[in-house]
């Protein structure tokens, strides 16, 4: 782990650079990335009964295909809801209808479940700006997923979706950072990480 004093500025600089790079990706590259990560996910999630995932924004891997592709699994799919106040994600069952929520993020329409609903999921698919080979995940800085993952059940698989150049050797990490156990990249597909072994 890194000291908070040194890690926070390093994380902020990385977030800015990675977000800027994502904005420069062409529509064709984004579509190819979405197809590749969706195929890798569907193959590995074939037997999952309860899945927690997210609806990627236009710069995130999987945009335009996820979560709709998860209907092929026949699983119960939970999607996050960012509450109007507070910093702990709520969840709702994906019915195929999404509407803009807080921060403009797409979220499911329908009844809300509490934070502990995440504990029913066998696999949790999380967004990330980068992931390192140890399983350290760099999010957008709000801490929503680090808090949410406290409710994940023991042994749940936590998988992050990133572009190939966002799977890196090492990221700054803090004590509260929750590791991922797998990563999916367009070229590498599904890769298990030390946190999952």
C-alpha positions, 0 to 999 in steps of 0.5 A: 500500500502507498501512503495517502499523501503520495497516492491521492495526487498520483491517482488524480493525475492518472485519472485525468490522463486515462479519461482524456485518452479514452475520449480520443478513441474512435467510434470504430475502436470503441465498437471493436472493444465492446464486441471483444469484451462482451464475447469474453464476458458471455463465455465466462459467465455462462453458468452464473445465476446472479450477476451484478454489473453496470451500464458502460458510458460511451468511453467505457469498454462494453458501451452499446452492448452491455448490459443488453448482452447479459440477457443471453445468460438467463441470469438475474442481473443487478445494476447500480443506482447512484442515490441522490444523496449519500455515497453508497450504491443501491441496486435494481434488477435490470428489466431492459429499460434504462434511464439517466440517473445521478451524474447522467449515468444510465440506471435501471427503471424499477424498484430499488434494492438496498446496498446489501443486494450485491451480496447475492451476486456470484460475479460483480462486473465493475468499471475501472480506468485501469487495473494492475497485475495485482488486482488494484483497480483505479476508479473515478475517485468517488469510492462508490465501488470500494464501498459497494464491494464491502457487501460482496459475498465471500468468494464472489468474482470481481472483474473489471473491464479495461482497454488493453493499454489500461492493464498496467504493471502497478498502480498506487493503492490505499488501504481502503481500495478493494481489489478485483480478482479478474480483468477483461481486456479486448485482446487478452480476454478474461484474465485471473489475477492474484487477488482471485487465486 
